[in-house]
Amino acid sequence: MQELDDAFKAQIRFSLEVLASTLNFITSPYLSEHIRSLCVDRSIADAVRRVAAAAEILEKECWGGSRADMVA
């Protein structure tokens, strides 16, 4: 059972690292002038909303609230 938990944690960690890397690229200065035009595409805008909502849920589950609220 512990091996399954470790494998699951490793997969989640890897998935989050890939997501973080992708988001860092999308928000990099290289693409900064294109962000608004990308978000005009409805499918991209919907995906951005889903990612933001999921990130908010993760923050609440991990820290009992958003990290921004905890710092303020």
MOKA-V348165 format. One record per residue. N is the residue number from 1. SS is DSSP state (~ for helix, > for strand, _ for the rest). PSI is psi in whole degrees, -180 to 180 (999 if undefined). D_LAST is the distance of its C-alpha to the last C-alpha in whole Angstrom. Layout:
# MOKA-V348165
n->N ss->SS psi->PSI d_last->D_LAST
n->N ss->SS psi->PSI d_last->D_LAST
This chain:
# MOKA-V348165
n->1 ss->_ psi->-41 d_last->40
n->2 ss->~ psi->-39 d_last->38
n->3 ss->~ psi->-39 d_last->39
n->4 ss->~ psi->-44 d_last->38
n->5 ss->~ psi->-43 d_last->34
n->6 ss->~ psi->-41 d_last->34
n->7 ss->~ psi->-41 d_last->36
n->8 ss->~ psi->-46 d_last->33
n->9 ss->~ psi->-42 d_last->30
n->10 ss->~ psi->-41 d_last->32
n->11 ss->~ psi->-43 d_last->32
n->12 ss->~ psi->-45 d_last->29
n->13 ss->~ psi->-46 d_last->27
n->14 ss->~ psi->-46 d_last->30
n->15 ss->~ psi->-42 d_last->29
n->16 ss->~ psi->-38 d_last->25
n->17 ss->~ psi->-41 d_last->26
n->18 ss->~ psi->-45 d_last->29
n->19 ss->~ psi->-46 d_last->26
n->20 ss->~ psi->-43 d_last->24
n->21 ss->~ psi->-43 d_last->27
n->22 ss->~ psi->-46 d_last->28
n->23 ss->~ psi->-37 d_last->24
n->24 ss->~ psi->-40 d_last->24
n->25 ss->~ psi->-47 d_last->28
n->26 ss->~ psi->-36 d_last->27
n->27 ss->_ psi->9 d_last->24
n->28 ss->_ psi->160 d_last->26
n->29 ss->_ psi->-29 d_last->27
n->30 ss->_ psi->-37 d_last->31
n->31 ss->_ psi->2 d_last->30
n->32 ss->~ psi->-37 d_last->27
n->33 ss->~ psi->-12 d_last->30
n->34 ss->~ psi->-7 d_last->31
n->35 ss->~ psi->-51 d_last->28
n->36 ss->~ psi->-41 d_last->28
n->37 ss->~ psi->-32 d_last->32
n->38 ss->~ psi->-41 d_last->31
n->39 ss->~ psi->-8 d_last->29
n->40 ss->~ psi->-30 d_last->32
n->41 ss->_ psi->119 d_last->34
n->42 ss->~ psi->-40 d_last->33
n->43 ss->~ psi->-37 d_last->33
n->44 ss->~ psi->-44 d_last->31
n->45 ss->~ psi->-42 d_last->28
n->46 ss->~ psi->-41 d_last->29
n->47 ss->~ psi->-40 d_last->28
n->48 ss->~ psi->-43 d_last->25
n->49 ss->~ psi->-42 d_last->24
n->50 ss->~ psi->-41 d_last->25
n->51 ss->~ psi->-44 d_last->23
n->52 ss->~ psi->-42 d_last->20
n->53 ss->~ psi->-42 d_last->20
n->54 ss->~ psi->-39 d_last->21
n->55 ss->~ psi->-39 d_last->18
n->56 ss->~ psi->-43 d_last->16
n->57 ss->~ psi->-44 d_last->19
n->58 ss->~ psi->-43 d_last->19
n->59 ss->~ psi->-45 d_last->15
n->60 ss->~ psi->-42 d_last->15
n->61 ss->~ psi->-39 d_last->18
n->62 ss->~ psi->-40 d_last->17
n->63 ss->~ psi->4 d_last->14
n->64 ss->_ psi->12 d_last->14
n->65 ss->_ psi->178 d_last->12
n->66 ss->_ psi->148 d_last->10
n->67 ss->~ psi->-34 d_last->9
n->68 ss->~ psi->-41 d_last->6
n->69 ss->~ psi->-35 d_last->5
n->70 ss->~ psi->-33 d_last->6
n->71 ss->~ psi->-35 d_last->4
n->72 ss->_ psi->999 d_last->0
